């Protein structure tokens, strides 16, 4: 998702769900030793945080 501020809340929630699934899959691959990019997991978590922050800011308004 390129622009978080312009996206609809429904689309943002869908994106969060997809990213959480991606992290879950990374956790399983890390357990088996196939994951080589641990930074990608951190980057994905930060993206989820940005999206959730935007959703909460919209709900406050």
Secondary structure per residue as TSV (DSSP state, phi and psi in degrees):
chain	resnum	aa	ss	phi	psi
A	1	X	-	360.0	126.0
A	2	X	-	-85.8	-48.7
A	3	X	-	-120.0	105.5
A	4	X	T	-68.0	-37.3
A	5	X	T	-68.6	-25.3
A	6	X	T	-94.7	-14.7
A	7	X	S	-76.0	155.0
A	8	X	-	-77.5	154.2
A	9	X	H	-59.4	-38.6
A	10	X	H	-59.2	-43.1
A	11	X	H	-68.7	-36.9
A	12	X	H	-65.6	-41.4
A	13	X	H	-64.0	-37.4
A	14	X	H	-64.6	-41.5
A	15	X	H	-63.2	-41.6
A	16	X	H	-61.5	-43.2
A	17	X	H	-61.2	-43.4
A	18	X	H	-65.4	-40.4
A	19	X	H	-68.4	-38.2
A	20	X	H	-64.0	-37.9
A	21	X	H	-65.1	-38.4
A	22	X	H	-62.6	-42.9
A	23	X	H	-64.0	-40.5
A	24	X	H	-60.7	-44.4
A	25	X	H	-66.4	-35.7
A	26	X	H	-64.9	-36.1
A	27	X	H	-62.8	-42.2
A	28	X	H	-66.9	-40.0
A	29	X	H	-70.8	-29.9
A	30	X	H	-68.1	-34.5
A	31	X	H	-66.5	-31.9
A	32	X	T	-90.8	-2.8
A	33	X	T	83.7	13.7
A	34	X	-	-94.1	-12.1
A	35	X	-	-81.3	128.6
A	36	X	-	-113.0	-12.6
A	37	X	-	-116.0	84.9
A	38	X	H	-72.7	-23.9
A	39	X	H	-66.4	-31.1
A	40	X	H	-61.8	-37.1
A	41	X	H	-65.0	-43.7
A	42	X	H	-63.8	-41.3
A	43	X	H	-64.2	-39.0
A	44	X	H	-66.6	-40.6
A	45	X	H	-63.4	-38.4
A	46	X	H	-66.1	-37.1
A	47	X	H	-65.5	-41.0
A	48	X	H	-60.5	-43.8
A	49	X	H	-62.1	-41.2
A	50	X	H	-62.5	-42.7
A	51	X	H	-66.1	-45.8
A	52	X	H	-64.5	-35.0
A	53	X	H	-63.8	-42.9
A	54	X	H	-63.8	-42.0
A	55	X	H	-61.6	-45.8
A	56	X	H	-65.4	-37.0
A	57	X	H	-64.3	-37.3
A	58	X	H	-69.5	-36.7
A	59	X	H	-68.9	-30.4
A	60	X	H	-70.1	-27.7
A	61	X	-	-77.2	360.0
